[in-house]
Amino acid sequence: MNAQQQQWFAEGAGCGGGPCFQTSAAMLDAIQLIGGTAFFLYTAWLCMQAYEDFGAERISGTSMLVIWCRSVFLLMVLLYLLVS
């Protein structure tokens, strides 16, 4: 490496001193953010559907709570797998 490249490396640029569009760390953060948002929205949708079914008397209150618990557990597991 020449002196200019060493300086860029020390400063953490990694793109030859110019602005980087996306680094691998930023890409991983973006993927985790998008995936986490999708999992969260899916869980919210499941909970809302269960609540609407309960309101329309298609399922019991116990079934609604079971669906809520299962969806939140699924959210926790998927987020753990996504982030770890």
FIMIMAR-574573 format. One line per 5 residues: number of its first residue (from 1); their letters; for each residue x, y, z of N, C-alpha, C. Coordinates in pm, 1 decimal. Example, Ala and Ser with C-alpha at 12.3 -4.5 7.8 and 13.67 -1.06 7.14 Angstrom:
1	as	1319.0,-569.0,780.0,1230.0,-450.0,780.0,1320.0,-330.0,780.0  1285.0,-225.0,708.0,1367.0,-106.0,714.0,1290.0,3.0,787.0
END
This chain:
1	mnaqq	83.7,-118.6,0.0,0.0,0.0,0.0,87.6,124.2,0.0  41.5,222.6,-71.3,115.4,349.0,-67.0,65.9,432.3,51.8  127.7,544.5,73.5,96.9,627.0,191.4,-46.8,677.9,189.0  -94.4,713.3,70.1,-230.9,764.5,60.1,-332.4,654.5,92.5  -311.1,533.8,44.4,-400.4,422.6,73.8,-398.5,387.9,221.8
6	qqwfa	-281.8,394.6,284.7,-273.7,367.7,427.8,-352.6,471.1,507.4  -347.4,594.6,463.5,-423.8,698.9,531.5,-573.6,672.6,516.2  -617.4,638.1,395.4,-758.5,608.5,372.7,-803.0,490.1,457.2  -717.6,387.3,463.9,-750.6,270.1,543.7,-761.3,306.7,691.4  -668.6,389.5,739.8,-671.2,431.1,880.0,-795.6,513.4,910.9
11	egagc	-842.1,590.6,813.4,-962.5,671.4,833.0,-1089.5,589.7,813.5  -1076.5,467.0,765.9,-1192.0,379.4,748.7,-1270.9,403.5,622.7  -1210.2,468.0,523.9,-1284.0,498.6,402.1,-1311.4,372.0,322.3  -1206.7,299.0,286.8,-1223.0,173.5,215.7,-1267.5,186.0,71.9  -1292.6,306.0,22.8,-1338.0,325.0,-114.9,-1241.1,412.4,-192.3
16	gggpc	-1114.0,398.6,-162.4,-1014.8,479.0,-231.5,-1022.5,626.2,-194.0  -1074.9,655.5,-78.0,-1083.5,793.2,-32.6,-1211.5,863.2,-72.3  -1283.3,808.3,-169.0,-1409.1,869.0,-210.6,-1524.9,820.9,-124.4  -1640.9,879.1,-144.8,-1756.8,836.1,-65.5,-1804.2,697.3,-110.3  -1833.9,613.7,-15.1,-1883.6,478.8,-44.3,-2035.4,481.7,-50.1
21	fqtsa	-2091.7,414.3,-148.1,-2237.1,403.5,-152.6,-2285.5,306.3,-46.6  -2221.7,190.1,-39.4,-2265.9,88.7,56.0,-2146.8,0.8,93.0  -2117.5,-7.3,219.2,-2014.9,-99.4,266.0,-2083.2,-228.3,308.4  -2005.8,-331.8,332.9,-2066.5,-458.9,373.3,-2135.9,-446.1,508.3  -2080.2,-369.0,600.3,-2144.4,-350.4,730.9,-2275.5,-273.9,716.5
26	amlda	-2276.2,-172.9,631.2,-2399.1,-97.1,608.9,-2503.5,-182.9,537.3  -2457.6,-269.3,446.6,-2550.0,-358.6,377.0,-2612.7,-457.3,474.6  -2533.0,-511.9,566.1,-2585.9,-602.7,667.1,-2687.5,-531.6,755.1  -2657.7,-409.1,794.9,-2752.7,-331.4,874.7,-2883.1,-309.5,798.8  -2872.6,-279.1,670.0,-2992.3,-255.8,589.3,-3075.8,-382.9,576.8
31	iqlig	-3010.1,-495.9,554.5,-3082.2,-622.9,543.1,-3151.2,-656.8,674.3  -3081.5,-638.0,786.1,-3141.3,-666.0,916.0,-3257.5,-571.3,944.1  -3244.6,-446.6,906.2,-3351.1,-349.8,927.2,-3474.9,-385.1,845.4  -3455.4,-418.4,720.0,-3568.7,-453.7,633.7,-3633.2,-583.6,680.9  -3551.2,-683.4,713.4,-3605.2,-810.3,762.1,-3678.0,-795.1,894.3
36	gtaff	-3620.5,-720.2,986.0,-3685.7,-697.7,1114.8,-3817.8,-625.0,1100.1  -3821.7,-527.3,1010.5,-3946.3,-455.0,985.8,-4051.4,-547.1,925.6  -4010.6,-632.3,833.2,-4104.9,-726.7,772.4,-4159.3,-824.5,876.2  -4071.9,-876.6,962.5,-4118.3,-968.1,1067.5,-4212.7,-897.7,1163.7  -4179.9,-774.3,1199.8,-4264.7,-699.4,1292.1,-4401.8,-672.2,1230.2
41	lytaw	-4404.2,-632.0,1102.6,-4532.0,-606.3,1036.0,-4615.0,-733.4,1022.1  -4550.1,-846.8,995.7,-4621.9,-973.7,987.1,-4684.4,-1009.6,1121.7  -4610.5,-989.5,1230.1,-4663.7,-1017.6,1363.2,-4780.6,-925.2,1394.4  -4767.5,-798.0,1362.3,-4876.9,-703.5,1385.5,-4999.7,-742.2,1303.7  -4978.2,-785.2,1180.1,-5090.2,-827.7,1095.7,-5159.6,-950.2,1154.8
46	lcmqa	-5080.9,-1049.1,1202.6,-5140.6,-1167.1,1265.3,-5224.3,-1129.7,1386.5  -5171.3,-1041.8,1470.2,-5244.2,-1000.2,1590.3,-5372.6,-926.0,1553.7  -5366.6,-839.6,1453.4,-5486.8,-766.3,1411.5,-5591.0,-859.8,1350.9  -5547.3,-957.7,1272.5,-5642.4,-1053.5,1216.1,-5708.8,-1135.3,1326.2  -5630.9,-1175.9,1425.5,-5687.5,-1252.0,1537.0,-5787.9,-1166.8,1613.4
51	yedfg	-5756.3,-1039.0,1633.6,-5847.3,-949.6,1704.6,-5975.6,-928.2,1624.5  -5963.6,-911.9,1492.5,-6082.5,-895.8,1408.8,-6167.7,-1022.1,1408.9  -6104.4,-1138.7,1403.8,-6179.5,-1264.3,1410.9,-6248.5,-1279.4,1545.8  -6182.6,-1236.8,1652.4,-6244.2,-1240.1,1785.0,-6363.1,-1144.1,1790.6  -6348.2,-1026.3,1732.0,-6457.1,-928.4,1729.9,-6576.2,-976.6,1648.8
56	aeris	-6551.1,-1053.8,1543.7,-6658.8,-1109.6,1461.6,-6709.6,-1242.1,1517.6  -6660.6,-1281.8,1633.3,-6699.5,-1404.6,1703.6,-6670.9,-1530.6,1622.2  -6563.3,-1528.4,1544.1,-6521.4,-1648.5,1472.0,-6428.2,-1734.4,1555.9  -6356.5,-1671.8,1650.2,-6268.3,-1745.9,1740.7,-6293.2,-1697.8,1883.1  -6252.2,-1779.2,1979.2,-6270.0,-1742.6,2120.1,-6155.2,-1652.9,2166.6
61	gtsml	-6171.9,-1597.0,2284.9,-6067.0,-1513.6,2342.2,-5940.2,-1591.9,2368.7  -5956.1,-1717.4,2409.3,-5839.2,-1802.0,2433.9,-5761.7,-1825.6,2304.6  -5833.8,-1850.8,2196.9,-5767.3,-1871.2,2067.3,-5693.6,-1745.5,2023.2  -5753.9,-1629.8,2047.8,-5688.5,-1504.5,2011.7,-5558.4,-1487.5,2090.0  -5562.1,-1514.4,2219.5,-5441.3,-1501.3,2301.0,-5334.4,-1601.8,2260.1
66	viwcr	-5376.6,-1722.7,2223.6,-5280.5,-1823.2,2177.2,-5213.7,-1776.2,2047.7  -5291.8,-1721.2,1956.0,-5235.5,-1669.6,1830.9,-5138.7,-1555.9,1860.0  -5175.1,-1466.8,1951.5,-5086.6,-1355.9,1987.3,-4955.3,-1407.8,2044.4  -4964.2,-1502.7,2137.8,-4841.8,-1556.2,2200.3,-4754.1,-1627.9,2097.8  -4816.7,-1706.8,2011.3,-4739.5,-1777.8,1909.4,-4672.5,-1681.0,1813.0
71	svfll	-4743.4,-1576.0,1773.7,-4684.5,-1481.5,1678.5,-4570.7,-1401.4,1742.2  -4585.4,-1364.2,1869.1,-4477.3,-1291.0,1936.1,-4357.1,-1382.6,1957.1  -4381.5,-1509.6,1990.7,-4271.4,-1604.8,2004.3,-4199.7,-1622.9,1870.7  -4276.4,-1636.0,1762.7,-4217.2,-1647.3,1629.1,-4134.6,-1523.5,1595.9  -4185.9,-1405.5,1630.8,-4111.9,-1281.9,1607.7,-3978.7,-1283.4,1682.2
76	mvlly	-3980.5,-1325.2,1809.0,-3856.7,-1328.5,1887.5,-3755.3,-1424.5,1827.5  -3800.7,-1543.1,1786.5,-3709.2,-1642.5,1729.7,-3651.2,-1593.3,1597.2  -3736.0,-1541.3,1510.0,-3688.0,-1494.8,1379.9,-3593.4,-1375.7,1393.0  -3623.2,-1283.8,1484.2,-3532.2,-1171.0,1504.0,-3399.3,-1216.7,1561.6  -3402.9,-1314.9,1651.9,-3277.8,-1368.7,1705.9,-3193.8,-1431.0,1594.1
81	llvs	-3259.3,-1509.2,1507.3,-3187.0,-1573.1,1397.4,-3136.6,-1470.5,1296.0  -3212.3,-1365.8,1275.1,-3172.6,-1263.6,1178.6,-3054.6,-1182.2,1229.3  -3055.3,-1146.6,1356.5,-2952.8,-1057.8,1410.4,-2826.8,-1134.0,1450.0  -2840.5,-1257.3,1493.7,-2723.4,-1332.6,1541.3,-2639.2,-1388.5,1430.5
END
